[in-house]
């Protein structure tokens, strides 16, 4: 879904942008095959009631309000329900990033321009200096979203948000009762293992194993089992913390 044309509505300023997803799935693609003949499985849209295959043009959406009873909605009716200015990213307010629990983050897009504009550059610099993120609303495809726009070194990144009813979190805050000695050891372990976020170093071990297995099979070799380290289970928390500290 590259190069979606949209615009940022910032007060009375309109900023034309191109929206591009920045996440690419790295999973190895497998096809489903019939194990008897190794031919691909096809999926047919079939109506049980009419005992016939159904074309895409003959399918409409239905809401089941009672068992086997539906309200039908053709595309023309659903289009009437879309918010106005659906191809616009309308800014509502500016907030602190730390106010948002990362559990609400869904998918991210880079908002760029075909040619850098004064209004785009101004908005980037304003976000950078304010150290705020813009809370906005928009429509992508057929789905309505709230989202945040934040400044990054490569441009404005927009992240869509899940709605509160989609995020299942407990209503009550977690109550902690921790012995001071164990906490002190845990803090020492954290201090000894401090590091930096370096995404270029993080590899998808499972996908790498699959790719190696594909190469092995192509070369007539058996698939090798991944070596797994056996860890000794220590039930006593204090002992486990102390040994973790020594193990470094």
C-alpha positions in Angstrom: 0.0 0.0 0.0 2.7 2.6 -1.0 2.2 6.3 -1.8 -1.2 7.0 -0.3 -2.0 10.6 -1.0 -3.4 12.5 2.0 -2.9 15.8 3.8 -2.3 17.1 7.4 -4.8 19.6 8.6 -2.9 21.9 11.0 -5.2 24.7 12.0 -6.0 26.4 8.7 -2.8 25.1 7.1 -3.1 22.2 4.7 0.1 20.1 4.2 0.0 17.6 1.3 1.8 14.3 2.2 2.5 10.8 0.9 1.8 8.0 3.4 4.0 4.9 3.3 4.0 1.9 5.7 7.4 1.5 7.3 6.8 -2.1 8.5 7.6 -5.0 6.2 6.8 -8.6 7.2 9.9 -10.7 7.1 8.2 -14.1 7.5 9.1 -16.7 4.9 6.1 -17.3 2.6 4.7 -20.9 2.5 2.0 -22.2 0.2 -0.5 -24.8 1.4 -0.3 -28.0 -0.7 -2.2 -31.2 -1.0 0.3 -33.7 0.4 -0.8 -36.5 -2.0 0.0 -34.6 -5.2 1.8 -31.4 -4.0 -0.5 -29.1 -5.9 -1.6 -25.8 -4.3 -4.9 -25.6 -2.4 -7.3 -23.0 -3.8 -10.0 -21.2 -1.8 -13.5 -21.1 -3.4 -16.2 -18.7 -2.2 -19.2 -21.0 -2.0 -22.8 -20.6 -0.9 -24.1 -23.6 1.1 -27.7 -22.6 0.6 -27.6 -22.2 -3.2 -24.9 -24.9 -3.7 -22.9 -22.7 -6.0 -19.7 -20.8 -6.3 -20.1 -17.0 -5.7 -18.4 -14.2 -7.6 -17.0 -11.2 -5.7 -19.7 -8.9 -7.2 -22.4 -11.0 -5.7 -21.2 -10.6 -2.1 -22.5 -8.0 0.3 -21.8 -7.5 4.0 -24.4 -8.5 6.6 -24.7 -7.9 10.3 -26.2 -10.8 12.3 -28.6 -9.2 14.8 -30.3 -12.5 15.6 -29.4 -16.1 14.9 -29.4 -16.5 11.0 -31.0 -13.0 10.6 -29.0 -10.3 8.9 -29.1 -6.6 8.1 -27.4 -6.2 4.8 -25.1 -3.3 3.8 -24.0 -2.8 0.2 -20.8 -0.8 -0.3 -22.7 2.3 -1.4 -24.4 2.5 2.0 -21.2 1.9 3.9 -19.5 4.7 1.9 -22.2 7.1 3.2 -21.1 6.4 6.8 -17.5 7.4 6.3 -16.4 10.6 8.2 -16.1 13.8 6.2 -12.6 14.7 5.0 -11.7 11.0 5.0 -8.5 11.7 3.0 -7.2 14.1 5.6 -5.2 13.7 8.8 -7.0 16.2 11.2 -5.0 17.3 14.2 -6.9 17.5 17.4 -4.3 18.5 20.0 -0.6 18.2 21.0 0.3 15.9 23.9 3.3 14.3 25.7 4.4 11.0 24.2 4.8 9.5 27.7 1.0 9.9 28.3 0.4 7.1 25.8 0.8 3.4 26.9 2.7 1.6 24.1 0.0 -1.1 24.2 -2.2 1.4 22.2 0.3 1.5 19.2 -0.8 -0.3 16.1 0.9 0.4 12.8 3.3 3.1 11.7 3.7 5.1 8.4 6.2 7.6 7.2 4.5 10.9 6.1 6.7 12.4 3.4 6.2 14.8 0.5 6.9 14.5 -3.2 8.8 17.7 -3.0 9.7 19.3 0.4 7.3 22.2 1.1 7.6 25.1 3.4 4.5 24.0 5.4 5.9 20.5 5.8 9.3 21.7 7.0 7.6 24.2 9.4 5.4 21.4 10.9 8.5 19.2 11.4 10.4 21.9 13.1 7.5 22.8 15.4 7.0 19.2 16.5 10.8 19.0 17.1 11.0 22.1 19.2 7.8 21.5 21.2 8.8 18.0 22.1 5.2 17.1 21.7 3.3 14.6 19.5 0.2 15.6 17.5 -3.0 13.6 18.3 -5.0 13.3 15.1 -7.8 11.4 13.4 -8.0 9.9 9.9 -9.4 7.2 7.7 -7.2 4.6 6.0 -8.9 2.3 3.6 -12.3 1.7 5.2 -11.2 2.0 8.8 -11.3 5.1 11.1 -8.3 5.8 13.3 -7.0 8.0 16.0 -3.2 8.4 15.5 -0.2 10.3 16.7 2.3 12.2 14.5 5.8 12.6 15.8 9.0 14.1 14.5 11.9 11.8 13.6 15.2 12.4 11.8 13.7 10.9 8.6 10.5 12.9 8.7 7.1 12.7 10.3 6.0 9.3 11.5 2.4 8.6 12.0 1.3 5.7 14.3 -2.3 4.5 14.4 -3.8 3.7 17.8 -6.1 1.0 19.0 -9.3 2.2 20.7 -9.7 1.7 24.4 -12.3 -1.1 23.9 -9.7 -3.0 21.8 -7.0 -2.9 24.5 -7.6 -5.4 27.3 -5.9 -4.1 30.5 -6.9 -4.6 34.1 -8.8 -1.8 35.7 -6.8 -1.8 39.0 -3.2 -0.7 39.3 -0.6 -3.4 40.2 0.2 -3.5 43.9 3.8 -4.3 44.7 5.2 -5.7 47.9 8.9 -6.5 47.4 11.6 -7.3 50.0 14.4 -4.8 50.0 17.2 -7.3 49.8 15.8 -9.0 46.6 15.1 -5.6 45.1 18.7 -4.5 45.7 20.0 -7.5 43.9 17.6 -7.1 41.0 18.7 -3.4 40.6 22.4 -4.6 40.5 21.6 -7.1 37.8 19.8 -4.4 35.8 22.8 -2.0 36.3 25.3 -4.6 35.1 23.3 -5.4 32.0 22.6 -1.8 30.9 22.7 -1.3 27.1 21.4 0.6 24.1 18.7 -0.2 21.7 20.5 -1.4 18.5 17.9 -2.8 16.1 20.5 -3.6 13.4 22.0 -6.3 15.8 18.7 -8.1 16.4 18.1 -11.0 14.2 14.9 -13.1 13.7 16.4 -16.4 14.8 13.4 -18.5 13.8 13.2 -17.0 10.2 17.0 -17.5 9.9 16.6 -21.1 10.8 13.8 -21.6 8.2 16.0 -20.0 5.5 18.9 -22.3 6.5 16.6 -25.3 6.4 15.4 -24.3 2.9 19.0 -24.1 1.7 19.7 -27.5 3.3 16.7 -29.1 1.6 17.6 -27.7 -1.8 21.1 -29.2 -1.4 19.7 -32.6 -0.3 20.7 -32.3 3.3 18.4 -33.1 6.3 17.0 -30.3 8.5 19.1 -29.8 11.5 17.4 -29.4 14.9 18.1 -26.1 16.7 20.3 -26.5 19.7 18.6 -25.4 22.9 20.4 -24.6 26.2 19.0 -26.3 29.2 18.6 -23.9 32.1 18.5 -25.2 35.7 15.4 -24.1 37.5 16.0 -22.4 40.8 12.9 -22.0 43.0 14.4 -19.8 45.7 14.2 -16.2 44.5 17.1 -14.9 46.6 19.4 -17.7 45.4 18.4 -17.2 41.8 19.2 -13.5 42.0 22.5 -14.1 43.7 23.6 -16.7 41.1 22.4 -14.4 38.2 24.7 -11.7 39.6 27.7 -14.1 39.8 27.0 -15.6 36.4 27.7 -12.3 34.6 
